[in-house]
Amino acid sequence: MKDFAISVVRDLRQRGYQAYLVGGCVRDLLLGREPEDYDVSTSATPPEVMSLFAQTYDVGAHFGVVLVPDSQDSSTQVEVATFRSDLSYSDGRHPDEVCFTKDPREDVERRDFTINGMMLDPIADQVLDFVGGQADLAAGIIRAIGDPPRRFSEDKLRMMRAVRFAARFGYAIEPATLAAIQAHASQIHQVSCERLRDELTRMLTEGHARQAFLLLDETGLLREVLPEIAAMKGVEQPPQFHPEGDVFVHTLLLLENLPHPAPATLAWGALLHDVGKPPTFRVAPDRIRFDGHVDVGVKMAEEICHRLRFSNDDLQQIVALVKNHMRFAQAVQMKESTFKKFVRMPGFDQHLALHRLDCLASHGDLTSYNFMREKIVAMPPDAIHPVPLITGDDLIALGLEPSPRFKQILSAVEDEQLEGRLHSHEEAIQWVQRELVEK
């Protein structure tokens, strides 16, 4: 992708236009990281860009943005944007109008943070830095370009991005930039729920989730975007089970130990698994209790996922993680049929991973986790997902009228099969006749 991006710059230069790599790819290259994508900034207008390349896509020409795909590899594409200055931002997210310019400095000055505001001439291998980005990169600082309140009033999502970049790179947010985020935090609701969800998901899965959520809390953004998580602060837990501290501390420890990269649904399940504890907290005579916190947490998780516009598949998995995270305590005592049905739930590897994270972030006892892993490994796949011994047609052949009861009968037969008490079609038929039909 880098070679193609450089070729785009070269083609623009050969036609007499200014052109540079810009933004996050420059930052990552200076850090010795492989950029996820490459952006080009140029003095060419969108019509000029589109006339220069054989294939282009108008993804935002009114903002000066054109997508140029690699004719040799359709999966490789570079975003080419015309130098511009942005005018007003009435929606707190997108410029109402842009003004194209020939000056790269003007283009940089409307961008978000200094470390994202550098340009690179890949032909001469020269950095154009009008905003002190190299110095902030070396010092580990996230600093808004120009006036921080103005940058955040223009685009409220930049507040979330500041937190994400600071967490990802282990940088500090410069004091004036931090103060501006704190002052504007309540305005984050102008950003669409989908964009907030995506930023939060990146924070959860980029490998620095604990620091990201500490910064969300420090900036005041946490109580705005996820008040249910902010409510965990100070909610005590019984020390015999949770020596680590309150619900917020416990949750942060789970986030700290997430695998990297982490599946998004596992990360959200870890974040929300105890979301029902704050509203169910009570001090009983024997100890602190959270009666019904799982059921409450399931409803809260559903509400959060709906609010953030998760897909139905992701919502179901996240809610299932919340719903089942306490079941592992009974793993050793489970009947064979219950155990096998439990472990064949969709995405069970995430359930098991969440249980391990939960244990490591509290009492540290992995007895149930180790038991389940060993038992699953020892089981052949057909013992967990056996071929059904009978079907509804067999029940009809026995003289039963089709009804909702069929599901109960077939489930009962499956339980007997999973318990190892039925092994064949004939045994299953006899069992149905003896246990259900004749009675």
C-alpha positions as CSV (number, residue, x, y, z in Angstrom):
1,M,0.0,0.0,0.0
2,K,2.9,2.4,0.8
3,D,4.3,2.0,-2.7
4,F,0.9,2.7,-4.3
5,A,0.5,5.8,-2.1
6,I,3.9,7.0,-3.2
7,S,3.0,6.4,-6.8
8,V,-0.1,8.5,-6.4
9,V,2.0,11.4,-5.0
10,R,4.5,11.0,-7.8
11,D,1.7,11.1,-10.5
12,L,0.3,14.3,-9.0
13,R,3.7,15.9,-8.8
14,Q,4.4,15.0,-12.4
15,R,1.3,17.0,-13.4
16,G,2.6,20.0,-11.6
17,Y,0.5,19.7,-8.3
18,Q,1.8,19.7,-4.8
19,A,1.2,16.3,-3.1
20,Y,2.2,14.8,0.2
21,L,1.4,11.9,2.5
22,V,-0.5,13.3,5.4
23,G,-2.0,12.5,8.8
24,G,-1.9,9.3,10.7
25,C,0.3,7.5,8.2
26,V,3.0,10.1,8.6
27,R,2.8,9.8,12.4
28,D,3.0,6.0,12.2
29,L,5.9,6.0,9.8
30,L,7.9,8.3,12.1
31,L,7.1,6.0,15.0
32,G,8.3,3.0,13.0
33,R,4.8,1.5,12.8
34,E,3.1,0.1,9.7
35,P,0.2,2.4,8.9
36,E,-3.3,0.9,8.5
37,D,-3.9,3.2,5.5
38,Y,-2.4,6.1,3.6
39,D,-3.8,9.5,2.9
40,V,-2.6,12.0,0.4
41,S,-3.1,15.8,0.5
42,T,-2.7,17.8,-2.7
43,S,-3.2,21.1,-4.3
44,A,-5.2,19.4,-7.1
45,T,-9.0,19.9,-7.0
46,P,-11.3,16.9,-7.0
47,P,-12.1,17.2,-10.8
48,E,-8.3,17.4,-11.5
49,V,-7.7,14.3,-9.3
50,M,-10.5,12.4,-11.0
51,S,-9.2,13.3,-14.5
52,L,-5.7,12.2,-13.7
53,F,-6.4,8.6,-12.6
54,A,-8.1,5.9,-14.6
55,Q,-10.5,4.9,-11.8
56,T,-11.7,7.1,-8.9
57,Y,-14.6,7.2,-6.5
58,D,-16.3,10.4,-5.4
59,V,-16.6,9.7,-1.7
60,G,-16.8,13.4,-0.7
61,A,-15.7,15.7,-3.5
62,H,-17.6,18.6,-2.0
63,F,-15.2,18.2,0.9
64,G,-12.3,17.7,-1.5
65,V,-12.0,13.9,-0.9
66,V,-11.6,11.4,-3.8
67,L,-10.7,7.7,-3.4
68,V,-8.1,6.3,-5.8
69,P,-8.0,2.5,-6.0
70,D,-5.0,0.5,-7.2
71,S,-5.8,-0.9,-10.6
72,Q,-3.6,-3.9,-9.8
73,D,-5.2,-4.6,-6.4
74,S,-8.7,-3.5,-5.8
75,S,-8.3,-4.0,-2.0
76,T,-5.7,-1.2,-2.0
77,Q,-6.9,2.4,-2.1
78,V,-5.7,5.8,-1.2
79,E,-7.8,8.7,0.0
80,V,-6.7,11.9,-1.9
81,A,-7.9,15.2,-0.4
82,T,-7.5,18.7,-1.7
83,F,-5.8,21.3,0.5
84,R,-8.6,23.1,2.2
85,S,-9.6,25.3,5.1
86,D,-12.9,24.6,6.9
87,L,-15.5,27.3,7.5
88,S,-18.3,26.8,10.0
89,Y,-19.3,23.5,11.8
90,S,-23.0,23.9,12.7
91,D,-23.6,20.2,13.5
92,G,-20.5,19.8,15.7
93,R,-19.1,17.1,13.4
94,H,-18.8,18.1,9.7
95,P,-17.8,21.5,8.1
96,D,-20.8,23.3,6.5
97,E,-18.5,24.6,3.8
98,V,-14.9,24.2,2.8
99,C,-12.6,26.5,0.9
100,F,-9.9,24.9,-1.3
101,T,-6.5,26.4,-1.1
102,K,-3.0,26.0,-2.6
103,D,-1.3,26.4,0.8
104,P,-0.5,23.1,2.7
105,R,-0.1,25.1,5.9
106,E,-3.8,26.1,5.8
107,D,-4.7,22.5,5.2
108,V,-2.8,21.4,8.3
109,E,-4.1,24.1,10.6
110,R,-7.7,22.8,10.3
111,R,-6.7,19.3,11.4
112,D,-7.1,17.8,14.9
113,F,-3.8,17.1,16.7
114,T,-0.3,18.1,16.1
115,I,0.9,14.5,15.8
116,N,-1.6,14.0,13.0
117,G,-0.8,17.3,11.3
118,M,2.5,16.5,9.7
119,M,3.0,16.0,6.0
120,L,5.7,13.9,4.4
121,D,7.3,14.3,1.0
122,P,8.0,10.6,0.3
123,I,10.1,11.4,-2.8
124,A,12.6,13.6,-0.9
125,D,11.9,11.9,2.4
126,Q,11.2,15.3,4.0
127,V,8.7,16.1,6.7
128,L,6.7,19.3,6.5
129,D,5.8,20.2,10.1
130,F,4.0,23.5,10.6
131,V,2.5,22.7,14.0
132,G,5.2,21.1,16.1
133,G,4.1,17.6,15.6
134,Q,7.6,16.1,15.7
135,A,8.3,17.7,19.0
136,D,5.0,16.4,20.5
137,L,5.6,13.0,19.1
138,A,9.0,12.9,20.7
139,A,7.6,14.2,24.0
140,G,4.6,11.9,24.0
141,I,1.9,14.6,24.0
142,I,-1.5,14.8,22.5
143,R,-2.1,18.5,21.7
144,A,-4.9,20.1,19.7
145,I,-3.7,22.2,16.7
146,G,-4.3,25.9,17.4
147,D,-7.1,26.8,19.8
148,P,-8.3,23.6,21.6
149,P,-11.8,24.9,22.4
150,R,-12.3,25.8,18.7
151,R,-11.0,22.4,17.6
152,F,-13.5,20.6,19.8
153,S,-16.4,22.9,19.1
154,E,-15.8,22.2,15.4
155,D,-15.9,18.4,15.7
156,K,-17.0,16.9,19.0
157,L,-15.7,13.4,18.0
158,R,-12.1,14.8,18.4
159,M,-12.6,14.6,22.1
160,M,-13.0,10.8,21.9
161,R,-10.1,10.6,19.5
162,A,-7.8,12.5,21.8
163,V,-8.5,9.9,24.5
164,R,-8.0,7.0,22.1
165,F,-4.7,8.3,20.8
166,A,-3.4,9.1,24.3
167,A,-4.2,5.5,25.4
168,R,-2.9,3.8,22.3
169,F,0.5,5.5,22.4
170,G,0.7,6.0,26.2
171,Y,0.9,9.7,25.8
172,A,-0.3,12.6,28.0
173,I,-3.0,15.0,26.9
174,E,-1.6,18.5,27.0
175,P,-3.2,20.6,29.8
176,A,-5.0,23.1,27.7
177,T,-6.3,20.3,25.4
178,L,-7.5,18.3,28.4
179,A,-9.2,21.3,29.9
180,A,-11.0,22.0,26.6
181,I,-12.3,18.4,26.5
182,Q,-13.5,18.6,30.1
183,A,-15.3,21.8,29.3
184,H,-17.0,20.4,26.1
185,A,-17.6,16.8,27.3
186,S,-21.3,17.4,27.8
187,Q,-21.6,18.2,24.0
188,I,-20.4,14.8,22.9
189,H,-24.0,13.8,22.3
190,Q,-24.0,15.7,19.1
191,V,-21.9,12.8,17.7
192,S,-23.9,9.9,16.3
193,C,-24.3,6.8,18.5
194,E,-22.6,4.7,15.8
195,R,-19.5,6.9,15.8
196,L,-19.3,6.8,19.6
197,R,-19.7,3.0,19.5
198,D,-16.9,2.7,16.9
199,E,-14.5,4.9,18.9
200,L,-15.3,3.0,22.2
201,T,-14.7,-0.3,20.4
202,R,-11.3,0.8,19.2
203,M,-10.4,1.9,22.7
204,L,-11.5,-1.6,24.0
205,T,-9.6,-3.6,21.4
206,E,-6.4,-1.7,20.6
207,G,-4.6,-3.1,23.7
208,H,-4.8,-0.2,26.1
209,A,-8.4,-0.3,27.2
210,R,-7.8,0.3,30.9
211,Q,-5.9,3.5,30.3
212,A,-8.5,4.6,27.8
213,F,-11.3,4.3,30.3
214,L,-9.3,6.0,33.0
215,L,-8.9,8.9,30.6
216,L,-12.6,8.8,29.7
217,D,-13.3,9.2,33.4
218,E,-10.7,12.0,33.9
219,T,-12.1,14.0,30.9
220,G,-15.7,13.7,32.0
221,L,-16.6,11.8,28.8
222,L,-17.3,8.5,30.6
223,R,-20.4,9.8,32.5
224,E,-21.7,11.2,29.2
225,V,-21.2,8.2,26.8
226,L,-21.5,5.3,29.3
227,P,-23.0,6.6,32.6
228,E,-23.6,2.9,33.6
229,I,-19.9,2.3,33.7
230,A,-19.2,5.6,35.6
231,A,-21.8,4.4,38.2
232,M,-19.4,1.5,39.1
233,K,-17.0,3.9,40.8
234,G,-17.1,3.5,44.6
235,V,-19.5,0.5,44.5
236,E,-17.8,-1.8,47.1
237,Q,-17.6,-5.6,46.8
238,P,-17.2,-8.4,49.3
239,P,-13.5,-8.5,50.0
240,Q,-13.4,-12.3,50.4
241,F,-14.4,-12.6,46.7
242,H,-13.1,-9.3,45.4
243,P,-9.9,-8.2,47.2
244,E,-9.0,-5.9,44.3
245,G,-11.6,-3.3,45.2
246,D,-14.8,-1.8,43.8
247,V,-16.7,-2.7,40.7
248,F,-15.0,-0.1,38.6
249,V,-11.5,-1.2,39.7
250,H,-12.5,-4.8,39.0
251,T,-13.8,-4.0,35.5
252,L,-10.7,-2.0,34.6
253,L,-8.6,-5.0,35.6
254,L,-10.5,-7.2,33.1
255,L,-10.0,-4.6,30.4
256,E,-6.2,-4.5,31.2
257,N,-6.0,-8.3,30.7
258,L,-7.9,-8.4,27.5
259,P,-6.1,-10.3,24.7
260,H,-4.7,-8.2,21.9
261,P,-6.3,-8.1,19.5
262,A,-9.5,-8.8,21.3
263,P,-12.8,-9.7,19.6
264,A,-15.1,-6.7,20.0
265,T,-17.9,-8.7,21.5
266,L,-15.6,-10.2,24.2
267,A,-14.3,-6.7,25.0
268,W,-17.8,-5.3,25.4
269,G,-18.8,-8.4,27.4
270,A,-15.9,-7.7,29.8
271,L,-16.9,-4.1,30.1
272,L,-20.5,-4.8,30.8
273,H,-20.5,-8.1,32.7
274,D,-21.1,-6.5,36.0
275,V,-23.1,-3.5,34.8
276,G,-26.0,-4.7,36.9
277,K,-24.1,-4.5,40.2
278,P,-24.5,-0.7,41.0
279,P,-28.3,-0.8,41.0
280,T,-28.5,-4.0,43.0
281,F,-25.9,-3.2,45.6
282,R,-27.0,-3.8,49.2
283,V,-25.3,-4.5,52.5
284,A,-26.8,-7.7,54.1
285,P,-26.1,-8.9,57.6
286,D,-23.5,-11.4,56.4
287,R,-21.9,-9.5,53.5
288,I,-22.3,-7.1,50.6
289,R,-24.7,-8.6,48.0
290,F,-25.8,-7.9,44.5
291,D,-29.0,-10.0,44.3
292,G,-30.3,-10.4,40.7
293,H,-27.4,-8.4,39.3
294,V,-27.2,-10.7,36.3
295,D,-30.8,-10.3,35.3
296,V,-30.6,-6.5,35.8
297,G,-27.3,-6.5,33.9
298,V,-28.8,-8.3,30.9
299,K,-31.5,-5.7,30.6
300,M,-29.0,-2.9,30.9
301,A,-26.6,-4.4,28.4
302,E,-29.5,-4.7,26.0
303,E,-30.3,-1.1,26.4
304,I,-26.7,0.0,26.0
305,C,-26.3,-2.1,22.8
306,H,-29.5,-0.7,21.4
307,R,-28.5,2.8,22.2
308,L,-25.1,2.4,20.5
309,R,-26.8,0.7,17.5
310,F,-25.0,-2.6,17.6
311,S,-25.8,-5.2,15.0
312,N,-28.3,-7.9,16.2
313,D,-25.5,-10.6,16.1
314,D,-23.2,-8.5,18.2
315,L,-25.9,-7.6,20.7
316,Q,-26.9,-11.2,21.2
317,Q,-23.3,-12.3,21.9
318,I,-22.6,-9.4,24.3
319,V,-25.8,-10.0,26.2
320,A,-25.1,-13.7,26.3
321,L,-21.7,-13.0,27.8
322,V,-23.4,-10.9,30.5
323,K,-26.1,-13.5,31.1
324,N,-23.9,-16.5,31.5
325,H,-20.8,-15.2,33.2
326,M,-21.9,-16.5,36.6
327,R,-22.7,-20.0,35.4
328,F,-19.2,-21.2,35.6
329,A,-19.3,-21.4,39.4
330,Q,-21.6,-24.5,38.9
331,A,-19.5,-26.1,36.2
332,V,-18.1,-28.9,38.4
333,Q,-21.6,-29.9,39.6
334,M,-23.3,-29.6,36.2
335,K,-25.1,-32.6,34.8
336,E,-23.5,-34.0,31.6
337,S,-26.4,-32.7,29.5
338,T,-26.3,-29.3,31.0
339,F,-22.5,-29.1,30.6
340,K,-22.6,-30.1,27.0
341,K,-25.4,-27.7,26.1
342,F,-23.5,-24.9,28.0
343,V,-20.2,-25.4,26.1
344,R,-21.9,-25.6,22.7
345,M,-23.3,-22.1,23.0
346,P,-22.3,-19.8,20.0
347,G,-19.0,-18.2,20.7
348,F,-18.3,-20.3,23.8
349,D,-14.6,-19.6,23.5
350,Q,-15.4,-16.0,24.4
351,H,-17.5,-17.1,27.4
352,L,-14.6,-19.2,28.7
353,A,-12.2,-16.3,28.1
354,L,-14.4,-13.9,30.0
355,H,-14.6,-16.3,32.9
356,R,-10.8,-16.5,33.1
357,L,-10.5,-12.7,33.0
358,D,-13.2,-12.4,35.7
359,C,-11.3,-14.8,38.0
360,L,-7.9,-13.2,37.4
361,A,-9.3,-9.8,38.2
362,S,-10.8,-10.9,41.5
363,H,-10.0,-14.0,43.6
364,G,-7.6,-15.6,41.1
365,D,-9.1,-19.1,41.5
366,L,-9.1,-20.8,38.1
367,T,-10.5,-24.1,39.3
368,S,-13.6,-24.0,37.2
369,Y,-11.8,-22.6,34.2
370,N,-9.2,-25.4,34.3
371,F,-11.9,-28.0,34.9
372,M,-13.9,-26.9,31.9
373,R,-10.9,-26.7,29.6
374,E,-9.7,-30.1,30.5
375,K,-13.1,-31.6,30.1
376,I,-13.8,-30.0,26.8
377,V,-10.5,-31.2,25.4
378,A,-11.2,-34.7,26.5
379,M,-14.6,-34.8,24.8
380,P,-14.9,-35.9,21.2
381,P,-16.9,-33.3,19.1
382,D,-19.8,-35.8,18.5
383,A,-20.3,-36.1,22.3
384,I,-21.1,-32.4,22.4
385,H,-23.0,-32.2,19.1
386,P,-24.4,-35.7,18.7
387,V,-26.6,-36.6,15.7
388,P,-30.3,-36.6,17.0
389,L,-31.6,-40.1,17.7
390,I,-35.1,-39.3,16.7
391,T,-37.1,-36.6,14.9
392,G,-40.6,-35.3,14.8
393,D,-41.5,-37.8,12.1
394,D,-40.7,-40.6,14.5
395,L,-43.1,-39.1,17.1
396,I,-45.8,-38.9,14.4
397,A,-45.1,-42.6,13.6
398,L,-45.7,-43.4,17.2
399,G,-49.2,-41.9,16.9
400,L,-48.6,-38.5,18.5
401,E,-50.3,-35.5,17.1
402,P,-47.9,-32.6,16.1
403,S,-47.9,-30.0,18.9
404,P,-45.6,-27.7,20.8
405,R,-45.0,-30.7,23.1
406,F,-42.8,-32.2,20.3
407,K,-40.0,-29.8,21.2
408,Q,-40.2,-30.8,24.9
409,I,-40.1,-34.5,24.0
410,L,-37.1,-34.2,21.6
411,S,-35.3,-32.1,24.2
412,A,-35.8,-34.7,26.8
413,V,-34.5,-37.4,24.5
414,E,-31.5,-35.3,23.7
415,D,-30.8,-34.8,27.4
416,E,-30.9,-38.6,27.9
417,Q,-28.5,-39.0,24.9
418,L,-26.1,-36.4,26.3
419,E,-26.2,-38.1,29.7
420,G,-25.1,-41.3,28.0
421,R,-28.3,-43.2,28.8
422,L,-29.5,-43.5,25.2
423,H,-27.3,-44.6,22.4
424,S,-29.5,-45.6,19.4
425,H,-32.6,-44.8,17.5
426,E,-34.3,-48.0,18.9
427,E,-33.4,-47.1,22.5
428,A,-34.8,-43.6,22.0
429,I,-38.1,-44.9,20.6
430,Q,-38.5,-47.3,23.5
431,W,-37.7,-44.6,26.0
432,V,-40.3,-42.3,24.5
433,Q,-42.9,-45.1,24.5
434,R,-42.1,-46.0,28.1
435,E,-41.6,-42.6,29.6
436,L,-44.0,-40.4,27.7
437,V,-46.5,-42.1,25.4
438,E,-47.7,-44.9,27.7
439,K,-47.9,-42.5,30.7
